[in-house]
Amino acid sequence: MIKGDRLRKLRLEKGLTQDELAEIVGVSKASISCYENETRAPKSETIIDFIQIFGVNADYLLGSDKIIKVVEDEEIPFKALTKEEVIFLDELKKNKMVYDILLEDPKKCAKLIKSKIG
C-alpha cells in the first residue's frame, strides 16, 4: 500500500487534480481518491507511473523516510538509488574528506579502490 498523504502532496505540488492524474495514469478519479485515502492499492504499473511523473522512488511512495527527487533537466541522467545505496552514501558523507575526494574524480577513485582490493 502506498502512502496516500505522500501521493496527495506530490499531486498538489505538480498542480494536478485527481481527474488529471487519473487521466495521465489511465485509472479513474475514484481510484486516485482511494489511493490517497489508502482504501485501495494501485497496481505495480501505476506505482511506476507515479515514480516517473513525480520524480521520486518507490521507497518514498511506500513510506520510506528518505526522498530522492529527480532534477528536471534533460541533460542530467539519473538513476534511482536502492535503500542500501542511500545508507552507503549517508555513511560516506560522515567522512567529509573521503567524500570530497570521491566526488572530485569518481572514476579515478573507483579504479584505485578496485586495484587495492583486487
Secondary structure, DSSP 4 states (H G I P E B T S, - for coil): ---HHHHHHHHHHTT--HHHHHHHHTS-HHHHHHHHHTSSPPPHHHHHHHHHHHT--HHHHHT-S---PPP--TTS---PPPHHHHHHHHHHHTSHHHHHHHHH-HHHHHHHHHHHH-
